[in-house]
Amino acid sequence: MHRLLPCVVALATIAVAATQALAGPYLQEHLPSLMPPQHAAPAGALAVTMPDGHVMPPGATMPMGPTSADTAAKAPTIGSAPAMPAMPGATPDGPSAVQAPTMPMPGAAPQQPAATPMPMPPDSGPQAAPTPGATPVPTMMPMPMPTATSPRATGTPMPMPTAPPVPTGVAAGSGCTVVPIGQANPSTEPEPMGPIWCFPLNPSPTTRSIDARGGWVDDFATNVQMGSLNDREMDYRVFNAFGSSIRGGTFLNNNHWMIDLVDTSAFRLSGGVLVSPNRAFTFENGKLVVEVDAAAGQDGVGGADVFYEIDVSPAAAPTGVNVDTLYGYGQFGNVGSIGCRLERATEYGAHPICAMYDNTSHNAGQGGRVWETQGVGTARTATSVEGGYSGYAIPGTSLHGSDVFRLCNTNQMDMFCRDRFRFELTKTSLTIFVNGYQWYKIDGLYASNPATSADNRIPDSWFGPAGVHVYFTSWINSGQHTTHRWHWGRVAVNPHSGSGFTAPSAAPTFCLGQPQNTCAMGMH
């Protein structure tokens, strides 16, 4: 055995030499392609900072295979918000005891902080393909943190959206990556940048006050971000006047309440949401006063397709007898109603259209609509109908309608046009004030309509002890397949001062003489 060992070693040496001689050229040519690819930095190259933060010196080789940082960088995102400024007390170069939260975008990949990582939210699921005409979701600007003295909001961080099923086709306009039309983007204050059904909501406290004579005032100063407003919550009724193919949501944020609506069908459907104080109100000395702050001149509303509306009816809820599918005041068949749409039109600015329906189940063609201030119907309504347009000369002032009914610019936040509307209703008149100024007046409702002989006046039964109910309506027509958002605020019905009603007043952001007649932001 020991004699054979030198022979075995010799044979092995010969085999290795033969292999190198035969395979060496092949391996020299092909072996590099089987190894992780590398590139040498060219001569004179600068040091390179790698994605994970370490620095490669000049001339060092850099691996070109995928890294975890590369994989993260290539992950598809919709648009995540940058970090918000640190809370007061933070040092310039390091984290403070309290850090400002980031403002998440619906459906966006969560931002990975450089400091202490925050818990990752649940996966929001795959995102729908962009819908033609839908508003894109860009990266948001940093959101200013509310201060303790601000009545607009609290320091509660905005929540991450939940993960509902991703809509497809026409319904993609209701998806979580779509910024609602009517929501400024980017926003100068924290707002949900997607349809409200994509977000969890918090219970809202009741904020309304009722005086000894039954007057109702509500500033919605909940100081709760992302608050819910469900039916009977906060002492309001919330009625969804639509079928299963329209989606809606009602909520509060920054101490005002909002409505999101979208038609998810492939058709041109109509519908809306009616919000009403949960009580009836009586006429006092023959007059009913209704006030509400509403951004009726906001970007995205238009004509009879998307609008704000204020309605009055003896009915405590929509009756289920629909006499006009196009408007909120058509939902009270067999009881009757009066209402005004506050419309914004490109060609002639803001204007109202008011109408009254009787207590039958008849539609407009059947004579159920008693009167309407539109077209030839205006002259058949009352002895005098004045105002309600941009050039209207406001009595007793040098102002015009466009000075008091503000119009927001394109993609401008609602505070620039959230005006205070006041309706004063009597048996024979309806007057609308905007920010404390008379803007529209119907006076001398006919006892006998010149065309139909119907009684145009407010029915006597409305003046009884049972009273009437007030509705604040957000409405869509003509197939609005991208989510729209309405911005509402303070509500008051029969607000009292001394022995009578309070005087007409302006919205807190209305400052006559300032740019766009709007107070400097940050003061409200």
DOLUMTI-506362 format. One line per 2 residues: number of its first residue (from 1); their letters; for each residue y, x, z of C-alpha. Coordinates in steps of 0.05 Angstrom, whole numbers. Example, Ala and Ser with C-alpha at 12.3 -4.5 7.8 and 13.67 -1.06 7.14 Angstrom:
1	AS	-90 246 156; -21 273 143
END
This chain:
1	MH	0 0 0; 49 55 18
3	RL	33 90 -47; 52 28 -87
5	LP	121 18 -54; 157 72 -95
7	CV	129 40 -158; 155 -29 -139
9	VA	224 -2 -123; 226 34 -189
11	LA	206 -28 -227; 259 -69 -191
13	TI	312 -18 -208; 292 -20 -281
15	AV	295 -97 -281; 365 -100 -251
17	AA	390 -49 -301; 361 -89 -358
19	TQ	392 -154 -333; 460 -122 -328
21	AL	454 -94 -396; 434 -160 -428
23	AG	473 -212 -386; 534 -171 -366
25	PY	576 -187 -428; 559 -262 -422
27	LQ	576 -266 -348; 640 -226 -359
29	EH	661 -277 -411; 638 -342 -378
31	LP	636 -331 -302; 712 -340 -292
33	SL	707 -411 -319; 656 -428 -265
35	MP	702 -405 -208; 765 -440 -179
37	PQ	821 -425 -229; 875 -377 -205
39	HA	941 -354 -234; 975 -290 -216
41	AP	1049 -295 -204; 1086 -256 -259
43	AG	1121 -192 -242; 1189 -203 -212
45	AL	1173 -274 -190; 1206 -303 -129
47	AV	1170 -325 -67; 1144 -396 -73
49	TM	1144 -450 -19; 1078 -489 -20
51	PD	1074 -564 -8; 1047 -553 62
53	GH	1107 -511 80; 1080 -440 79
55	VM	1111 -387 33; 1072 -347 -18
57	PP	1100 -276 -27; 1117 -250 -97
59	GA	1057 -228 -136; 1007 -268 -94
61	TM	957 -312 -129; 966 -387 -121
63	PM	905 -433 -123; 914 -487 -176
65	GP	861 -535 -151; 884 -600 -118
67	TS	908 -598 -47; 915 -654 3
69	AD	990 -650 -7; 981 -657 -82
71	TA	937 -717 -73; 988 -750 -27
73	AK	1045 -735 -75; 1007 -769 -132
75	AP	990 -831 -93; 1023 -892 -125
77	TI	1081 -921 -86; 1129 -978 -98
79	GS	1187 -947 -61; 1192 -928 12
81	AP	1256 -926 51; 1284 -861 78
83	AM	1289 -852 152; 1347 -887 187
85	PA	1398 -847 227; 1377 -827 296
87	MP	1396 -871 354; 1457 -851 397
89	GA	1439 -792 441; 1398 -756 389
91	TP	1411 -682 378; 1428 -658 308
93	DG	1368 -612 302; 1314 -647 341
95	PS	1285 -714 360; 1317 -751 418
97	AV	1281 -793 469; 1292 -854 423
99	QA	1285 -848 348; 1311 -898 298
101	PT	1255 -932 259; 1249 -930 185
103	MP	1264 -991 143; 1199 -1006 106
105	MP	1196 -1035 36; 1145 -1091 24
107	GA	1082 -1061 -4; 1109 -990 0
109	AP	1067 -931 21; 1087 -913 93
111	QQ	1133 -854 100; 1103 -794 135
113	PA	1154 -764 183; 1160 -690 190
115	AT	1161 -695 266; 1113 -736 308
117	PM	1072 -779 260; 1078 -855 270
119	PM	1016 -900 268; 998 -919 198
121	PP	1003 -994 182; 946 -1032 150
123	DS	936 -1020 76; 978 -1070 38
125	GP	928 -1072 -18; 937 -1060 -93
127	QA	1003 -1081 -123; 1013 -1129 -181
129	AP	1038 -1104 -247; 1113 -1113 -257
131	TP	1132 -1182 -282; 1181 -1186 -340
133	GA	1248 -1205 -313; 1229 -1191 -240
135	TP	1277 -1150 -198; 1251 -1079 -188
137	VP	1245 -1050 -119; 1284 -984 -115
139	TM	1285 -938 -56; 1330 -965 -2
141	MP	1391 -932 27; 1389 -913 101
143	MP	1400 -975 143; 1453 -969 197
145	MP	1426 -984 266; 1459 -1044 301
147	TA	1498 -1029 364; 1494 -1065 430
149	TS	1562 -1096 417; 1545 -1123 348
151	PR	1532 -1198 345; 1498 -1189 278
153	AT	1432 -1158 300; 1393 -1121 353
155	GT	1358 -1054 352; 1290 -1086 339
157	PM	1258 -1048 281; 1242 -1085 218
159	PM	1166 -1098 213; 1118 -1076 160
161	PT	1095 -1131 113; 1027 -1160 121
163	AP	976 -1159 65; 971 -1227 31
165	PV	931 -1233 -34; 968 -1201 -92
167	PT	992 -1255 -140; 982 -1247 -215
169	GV	1013 -1278 -277; 1073 -1323 -266
171	AA	1060 -1322 -191; 1075 -1247 -188
173	GS	1148 -1267 -178; 1128 -1285 -107
175	GC	1095 -1218 -94; 1114 -1171 -37
177	TV	1144 -1119 -84; 1196 -1167 -111
179	VP	1265 -1166 -78; 1288 -1239 -75
181	IG	1346 -1258 -121; 1406 -1268 -75
183	QA	1387 -1209 -30; 1433 -1149 -40
185	NP	1392 -1087 -57; 1403 -1038 -26
187	ST	1429 -1076 34; 1482 -1049 82
189	EP	1445 -1081 141; 1371 -1087 156
191	EP	1341 -1145 116; 1270 -1160 92
193	MG	1269 -1134 22; 1213 -1179 -1
195	PI	1193 -1253 4; 1190 -1274 77
197	WC	1117 -1295 72; 1100 -1221 67
199	FP	1125 -1207 137; 1104 -1225 208
201	LN	1156 -1265 246; 1177 -1271 319
203	PS	1189 -1336 357; 1263 -1356 358
205	PT	1298 -1382 420; 1338 -1447 417
207	TR	1412 -1431 410; 1445 -1498 395
209	SI	1491 -1532 445; 1502 -1607 452
211	DA	1565 -1631 486; 1573 -1694 529
213	RG	1591 -1737 468; 1533 -1713 426
215	GW	1569 -1659 386; 1523 -1604 360
217	VD	1544 -1531 351; 1497 -1474 334
219	DF	1518 -1402 318; 1445 -1379 313
221	AT	1461 -1319 358; 1387 -1307 374
223	NV	1394 -1231 373; 1322 -1231 349
225	QM	1305 -1197 285; 1256 -1230 237
227	GS	1254 -1296 275; 1215 -1356 253
229	LN	1245 -1425 239; 1187 -1473 234
231	DR	1190 -1549 238; 1214 -1570 307
233	EM	1229 -1498 327; 1300 -1486 355
235	DY	1307 -1562 356; 1308 -1569 280
237	RV	1265 -1606 231; 1244 -1567 170
239	FN	1219 -1607 110; 1186 -1576 49
241	AF	1201 -1622 -9; 1153 -1591 -58
243	GS	1080 -1588 -78; 1029 -1532 -71
245	SI	1055 -1494 -132; 1123 -1479 -100
247	RG	1124 -1430 -42; 1178 -1429 11
249	GT	1195 -1397 77; 1249 -1407 130
251	FL	1270 -1352 178; 1326 -1319 217
253	NN	1352 -1248 214; 1418 -1216 235
255	NH	1437 -1280 270; 1436 -1325 208
257	WM	1381 -1367 176; 1352 -1360 107
259	ID	1307 -1395 57; 1261 -1362 6
261	LV	1235 -1405 -51; 1195 -1393 -115
263	DT	1158 -1434 -167; 1089 -1401 -174
265	SA	1065 -1448 -229; 1068 -1437 -304
267	FR	1113 -1498 -310; 1185 -1517 -294
269	LS	1179 -1549 -226; 1232 -1574 -178
271	GG	1233 -1572 -103; 1268 -1548 -41
273	VL	1273 -1542 35; 1314 -1590 78
275	VS	1334 -1566 148; 1361 -1618 196
277	PN	1384 -1620 269; 1331 -1658 307
279	RA	1375 -1718 326; 1418 -1772 297
281	FT	1494 -1772 297; 1541 -1831 299
283	FE	1608 -1840 265; 1665 -1833 314
285	NG	1726 -1875 301; 1697 -1886 232
287	KL	1688 -1812 215; 1629 -1763 212
289	VV	1643 -1687 211; 1592 -1637 185
291	EV	1603 -1562 183; 1559 -1505 158
293	DA	1568 -1433 137; 1534 -1422 69
295	AA	1536 -1368 15; 1542 -1420 -40
297	GQ	1579 -1370 -84; 1526 -1316 -78
299	DG	1497 -1276 -135; 1436 -1310 -166
301	VG	1454 -1383 -156; 1473 -1421 -218
303	GA	1491 -1492 -239; 1439 -1545 -227
305	DV	1381 -1494 -226; 1393 -1459 -160
307	FY	1443 -1487 -110; 1462 -1505 -39
309	EI	1467 -1579 -19; 1490 -1620 41
311	DV	1461 -1690 50; 1469 -1749 98
313	SP	1420 -1806 106; 1400 -1857 159
315	AA	1328 -1832 149; 1301 -1785 201
317	AP	1258 -1750 148; 1246 -1753 73
319	TG	1214 -1821 60; 1163 -1800 9
321	VN	1196 -1846 -42; 1228 -1798 -91
323	VD	1284 -1830 -132; 1310 -1764 -160
325	TL	1266 -1703 -166; 1323 -1656 -183
327	YG	1362 -1659 -117; 1351 -1663 -42
329	YG	1388 -1729 -36; 1336 -1760 -81
331	QF	1283 -1755 -26; 1305 -1816 13
333	GN	1284 -1876 -29; 1283 -1944 6
335	VG	1335 -1919 56; 1392 -1888 16
337	SI	1432 -1824 20; 1496 -1788 1
339	GC	1499 -1714 -17; 1539 -1659 -51
341	RL	1512 -1600 -90; 1554 -1537 -84
343	ER	1545 -1504 -151; 1568 -1439 -181
345	AT	1577 -1438 -256; 1594 -1377 -299
347	EY	1644 -1414 -343; 1686 -1448 -289
349	GA	1668 -1420 -221; 1649 -1461 -161
351	HP	1649 -1537 -161; 1616 -1596 -125
353	IC	1577 -1654 -153; 1568 -1712 -104
355	AM	1526 -1775 -110; 1502 -1835 -70
357	YD	1436 -1872 -75; 1424 -1942 -49
359	NT	1368 -1967 -4; 1320 -1987 -59
361	SH	1265 -1947 -93; 1302 -1947 -159
363	NA	1319 -1883 -195; 1384 -1868 -232
365	GQ	1362 -1903 -295; 1342 -1964 -256
367	GG	1409 -1969 -221; 1390 -1936 -155
369	RV	1444 -1884 -161; 1508 -1920 -141
371	WE	1556 -1866 -164; 1560 -1793 -183
373	TQ	1622 -1749 -192; 1601 -1720 -259
375	GV	1623 -1736 -330; 1644 -1809 -339
377	GT	1617 -1825 -270; 1676 -1791 -235
379	AR	1726 -1843 -257; 1678 -1898 -236
381	TA	1670 -1871 -165; 1738 -1879 -130
383	TS	1812 -1889 -142; 1823 -1814 -132
385	VE	1779 -1753 -142; 1815 -1687 -138
387	GG	1801 -1613 -130; 1735 -1576 -130
389	YS	1750 -1523 -182; 1779 -1452 -184
391	GY	1849 -1470 -207; 1859 -1528 -159
393	AI	1926 -1522 -122; 1909 -1531 -49
395	PG	1959 -1581 -18; 2014 -1551 24
397	TS	1999 -1479 5; 2007 -1430 -53
399	LH	1932 -1420 -54; 1881 -1443 -105
401	GS	1808 -1462 -101; 1784 -1393 -120
403	DV	1822 -1363 -60; 1781 -1401 -9
405	FR	1713 -1413 -43; 1693 -1340 -51
407	LC	1645 -1314 -104; 1602 -1253 -90
409	NT	1598 -1199 -142; 1532 -1180 -174
411	NQ	1483 -1153 -123; 1535 -1160 -67
413	MD	1515 -1178 4; 1524 -1250 24
415	MF	1578 -1236 77; 1629 -1232 20
417	CR	1618 -1306 2; 1587 -1339 63
419	DR	1641 -1392 71; 1650 -1448 121
421	FR	1643 -1517 90; 1667 -1579 127
423	FE	1651 -1650 104; 1690 -1708 132
425	LT	1658 -1774 113; 1688 -1844 124
427	KT	1671 -1911 94; 1717 -1900 35
429	SL	1726 -1825 29; 1693 -1757 28
431	TI	1734 -1694 39; 1708 -1622 34
433	FV	1745 -1565 67; 1728 -1492 52
435	NG	1748 -1440 104; 1796 -1490 134
437	YQ	1830 -1512 70; 1822 -1578 33
439	WY	1783 -1562 -30; 1757 -1629 -55
441	KI	1771 -1701 -39; 1742 -1768 -61
443	DG	1787 -1823 -35; 1785 -1898 -44
445	LY	1711 -1909 -60; 1709 -1973 -101
447	AS	1685 -2037 -68; 1661 -2055 -138
449	NP	1640 -2002 -187; 1678 -2012 -253
451	AT	1614 -2004 -293; 1560 -2036 -249
453	SA	1598 -2077 -197; 1558 -2041 -142
455	DN	1593 -2026 -76; 1609 -1952 -77
457	RI	1630 -1950 -4; 1587 -1922 53
459	PD	1543 -1980 77; 1562 -2014 142
461	SW	1492 -2003 170; 1506 -1928 173
463	FG	1560 -1939 225; 1514 -1971 276
465	PA	1486 -1940 340; 1424 -1913 304
467	GV	1469 -1865 268; 1452 -1818 210
469	HV	1417 -1752 200; 1446 -1689 167
471	YF	1407 -1644 120; 1422 -1574 95
473	TS	1384 -1566 30; 1363 -1505 -12
475	WI	1338 -1527 -81; 1309 -1500 -146
477	NS	1300 -1533 -215; 1277 -1511 -284
479	GQ	1221 -1464 -263; 1249 -1408 -219
481	HT	1190 -1361 -223; 1222 -1304 -184
483	TH	1235 -1313 -110; 1307 -1335 -92
485	RW	1340 -1328 -24; 1392 -1374 9
487	HW	1438 -1350 65; 1461 -1401 116
489	GR	1497 -1394 183; 1533 -1434 236
491	VA	1519 -1508 238; 1563 -1561 272
493	VN	1560 -1637 271; 1616 -1676 304
495	PH	1643 -1614 340; 1693 -1636 393
497	SG	1758 -1609 422; 1795 -1649 473
499	SG	1793 -1723 455; 1777 -1712 382
501	FT	1743 -1666 333; 1757 -1592 326
503	AP	1805 -1573 270; 1778 -1545 204
505	SA	1764 -1471 211; 1743 -1410 171
507	AP	1679 -1369 169; 1684 -1306 213
509	TF	1684 -1261 152; 1741 -1297 116
511	CL	1805 -1256 119; 1858 -1281 72
513	GQ	1894 -1223 38; 1839 -1172 46
515	PQ	1798 -1151 -15; 1758 -1211 -38
517	NT	1790 -1247 22; 1735 -1216 64
519	CA	1743 -1180 131; 1722 -1108 136
521	MG	1648 -1104 147; 1625 -1080 215
523	MH	1673 -1127 250; 1625 -1186 246
END
